[in-house]
Amino acid sequence: MMKDETSKYLKGTTTVGIVCSDGVVIGADTRATMGGYISNTDVRKVWKIDTSLGMTIAGAVGDAQELIRVIKAQNEVYKMNENRAMSPKSTASLLSIILQQTKMMPYYVQLLVAGMDGDEPQIYDLDPLGGAIEETTFTVTGSGTELAAGYLESVYKKGLTTKEAIKYVAGALAIAMKRNAYTGDSMIIASITKGSYTEYKGKDLEKFLGAK
């Protein structure tokens, strides 16, 4: 399938993922840019695949959304056959194969696949050519990486709960939104624990950002 040629210009974002003691927390801003132009302020970059599985997208919006559609469809087929959702590891493996097969005409994306495999929280970081790395602490992608990663280096500690990690993901995104022109407008954060996927945005996030 020929991918939309304009989609590769919709770049710029910050996505964050933290592995916790009871699950994972992922988040992203909602700004899409075309060069120096803010083309959209309400782009969804955090996606629910299942109650135990989610993804974030950075890079070309059209390319990433196509991959989300593929993974959602594959997950439904997998559930019919296996009576359970795909694990983060199997999802990352499938995406890795897709990305590697199209490396001569690549998807302009960087993806985080996150969720639970039974009781085990997992996050995988995928690059445009299909490289997949399992993250055991935290990870950041996109144009605000240096800002967000620097903040997380200073606050991250082993054994964080998902409730604790939400404020750190929000804090990392807030710093990137303040100083990185390609990251901004608002944010969506998702907490994934065993059998539960919960999103936070807008006023739901104020308490995690220290708002009164």
Secondary structure, DSSP 8 states (H G I E B T S, - for coil): ----GGGGGEE--EEEEEE-SSEEEEEEE--EEETTEEEES----EEEEETTEEEEEEE-HHHHHHHHHHHHHHHHHHHHHHSS---HHHHHHHHHHHHHHTTTS---EEEEEEEEETTEEEEEEE-TT--EEEESSEEEEETTHHHHHHHHHHH--TT--HHHHHHHHHHHHHHHHHH-TTS-S-EEEEEEETTEEEEEEGGGGGGGGT--
